[in-house]
Every structure is written in C-alpha cells, then in structure tokens.
Amino acid sequence: MKTALIIGASGGIGRALNDHLTTDGVKVTRLARSTDGFDLTDPDGAERMLASLSDPFDLILVASGALEINGMGPEKSMRTLSAKAMMDQFALNAVGPALVLKHVHRLLPRDRRSVIAVLSARVGSIGDNRLGGWVSYRAAKAAVNQIVHTAAIELARTHKQAICVALHPGTVKTAFTEKYLARHPAVEPNEAAANLLSVINGLTPADSGSFYDWAGKRVPW
C-alpha cells in the first residue's frame, strides 16, 4: 500500500498504526480531534473535513472510539442504563464511523486493491455475548458492525477490489482501557498495530463485509 488515511490518529492505536505505516514508507494522512479538530460527534464539522479530502487512499483506518464518554463508563446491568450515555456511545462509536464510510466510494481507488477497516470490539458480537452488561457500548459496536457490513455490500458494486471490514484489536494498553486492564490480557499499542496490519495485509475482496479479530479469526456477529 502507498497511501493511508487514519481517523483517530492521536489515540494509542492510531499513533502506533501511523508509526508502522510511516516506517514502511506509506504516505499517511492523519485526522484527530486533539490535533485537527476532527470530531466525529460534530457531524457538520466532520462532513466538511471529509469532503475536503480528494486523494484516493489504499488504506483507510477508523481508529476512533471511546469506552467512557463524559465520565460515564460501561453499565454493569440494564438497571443502570442512561439514555444520554447510550446516545453518546452511538454518536461516537456508530454514527461517527458511518460518516466516514459515507465518503469511501470517492476516497478509495477503483483500479486496485484497497481496504477500509473500522475498529470494533468483540463485546459488540451478539453471538459471543454471555456475560451481559456494557449495554450501550455493546449496542453501539453491534451497530457499527452492521454499518460496516452494509457498506461492504454497496462498495462491492463499484469497487471490485475493495475490502471493507470490522476489526477487533484485542485489549490494548491505552488510556481507553486503563481502568479495565486487570480483567483481560492486554498488549502494547505497537503490538496491536502490528497485529492489525498483518490481518489487513492478508485480506482479499472475498473477506469484505466480515468481522475479524487481531489474529485474523472471524468473530461471530
């Protein structure tokens, strides 16, 4: 791949992905709220910045997202559900990536292989949910999985070599997960980025519309 766009490039995984790609000689365009004011919860502003992009990208990575928003962490049960917290989760973790996917038809080349990958989470899998809890985050990630799958179907009509997937990076040691690291084995962002890029490099158009984990294994919807 020669060119890449990273959405959420200032986060732990986004920075690590940038470092790996830059080291490999890829020309990377980076967008992030903290450095560029690119805020996926501001649809008008996000639309303007996405509309300003014109170069085709061989790889687009949506690495934005949050587990805690406005001080509200994952619910332990349905009894603690807050409508505001749920709407915040959907705005960033589902609607945000959808705004990016809205533009991929013109941002991906039609004459060669390309990849659009959205970071999701295994807890968004309905089939893999055996514990309950984390209602808003789970629902938002399940929604983005459906959005990715739908985008892949539409993209295939015009971009025969394009690949559109959801990826679970595993539990990564970032500010995103620091309160929850004791519960799961975790890897450094650099390792997570290397794992994700390895999966991306092995994908073919036949894999488009699917959900994979960091090891390249399919995750059930």
CORPEKA-V284793 format. One record per residue. N is the residue number from 0. PSI is psi as a letter, one per 40 degrees, with the letter a starting at -180 (999 if undefined). Layout:
n:N psi:PSI
n:N psi:PSI
This chain:
n:0 psi:i
n:1 psi:d
n:2 psi:i
n:3 psi:i
n:4 psi:h
n:5 psi:h
n:6 psi:h
n:7 psi:f
n:8 psi:e
n:9 psi:e
n:10 psi:i
n:11 psi:d
n:12 psi:d
n:13 psi:d
n:14 psi:d
n:15 psi:d
n:16 psi:d
n:17 psi:d
n:18 psi:d
n:19 psi:d
n:20 psi:d
n:21 psi:d
n:22 psi:d
n:23 psi:e
n:24 psi:e
n:25 psi:h
n:26 psi:h
n:27 psi:h
n:28 psi:h
n:29 psi:h
n:30 psi:h
n:31 psi:i
n:32 psi:d
n:33 psi:d
n:34 psi:d
n:35 psi:e
n:36 psi:e
n:37 psi:h
n:38 psi:h
n:39 psi:e
n:40 psi:e
n:41 psi:g
n:42 psi:d
n:43 psi:d
n:44 psi:d
n:45 psi:d
n:46 psi:d
n:47 psi:d
n:48 psi:d
n:49 psi:d
n:50 psi:d
n:51 psi:e
n:52 psi:h
n:53 psi:d
n:54 psi:i
n:55 psi:i
n:56 psi:h
n:57 psi:d
n:58 psi:h
n:59 psi:h
n:60 psi:h
n:61 psi:g
n:62 psi:e
n:63 psi:i
n:64 psi:i
n:65 psi:i
n:66 psi:d
n:67 psi:h
n:68 psi:h
n:69 psi:f
n:70 psi:e
n:71 psi:h
n:72 psi:a
n:73 psi:h
n:74 psi:i
n:75 psi:d
n:76 psi:i
n:77 psi:d
n:78 psi:d
n:79 psi:e
n:80 psi:h
n:81 psi:h
n:82 psi:d
n:83 psi:d
n:84 psi:d
n:85 psi:d
n:86 psi:d
n:87 psi:d
n:88 psi:d
n:89 psi:d
n:90 psi:d
n:91 psi:d
n:92 psi:e
n:93 psi:d
n:94 psi:d
n:95 psi:d
n:96 psi:d
n:97 psi:d
n:98 psi:d
n:99 psi:d
n:100 psi:d
n:101 psi:d
n:102 psi:e
n:103 psi:d
n:104 psi:d
n:105 psi:e
n:106 psi:e
n:107 psi:i
n:108 psi:i
n:109 psi:e
n:110 psi:e
n:111 psi:i
n:112 psi:i
n:113 psi:i
n:114 psi:h
n:115 psi:h
n:116 psi:h
n:117 psi:h
n:118 psi:h
n:119 psi:a
n:120 psi:i
n:121 psi:d
n:122 psi:e
n:123 psi:e
n:124 psi:h
n:125 psi:d
n:126 psi:d
n:127 psi:e
n:128 psi:h
n:129 psi:e
n:130 psi:d
n:131 psi:a
n:132 psi:a
n:133 psi:f
n:134 psi:d
n:135 psi:d
n:136 psi:d
n:137 psi:d
n:138 psi:d
n:139 psi:d
n:140 psi:d
n:141 psi:d
n:142 psi:d
n:143 psi:d
n:144 psi:d
n:145 psi:d
n:146 psi:d
n:147 psi:d
n:148 psi:d
n:149 psi:d
n:150 psi:d
n:151 psi:d
n:152 psi:d
n:153 psi:d
n:154 psi:d
n:155 psi:d
n:156 psi:d
n:157 psi:d
n:158 psi:g
n:159 psi:d
n:160 psi:e
n:161 psi:i
n:162 psi:h
n:163 psi:h
n:164 psi:i
n:165 psi:h
n:166 psi:h
n:167 psi:h
n:168 psi:e
n:169 psi:a
n:170 psi:h
n:171 psi:i
n:172 psi:g
n:173 psi:i
n:174 psi:d
n:175 psi:d
n:176 psi:e
n:177 psi:d
n:178 psi:e
n:179 psi:e
n:180 psi:d
n:181 psi:e
n:182 psi:d
n:183 psi:i
n:184 psi:i
n:185 psi:i
n:186 psi:i
n:187 psi:i
n:188 psi:d
n:189 psi:d
n:190 psi:d
n:191 psi:d
n:192 psi:d
n:193 psi:d
n:194 psi:d
n:195 psi:d
n:196 psi:d
n:197 psi:d
n:198 psi:d
n:199 psi:d
n:200 psi:d
n:201 psi:e
n:202 psi:i
n:203 psi:i
n:204 psi:d
n:205 psi:e
n:206 psi:e
n:207 psi:i
n:208 psi:e
n:209 psi:i
n:210 psi:h
n:211 psi:i
n:212 psi:a
n:213 psi:e
n:214 psi:e
n:215 psi:e
n:216 psi:i
n:217 psi:h
n:218 psi:h
n:219 psi:i
n:220 psi:999
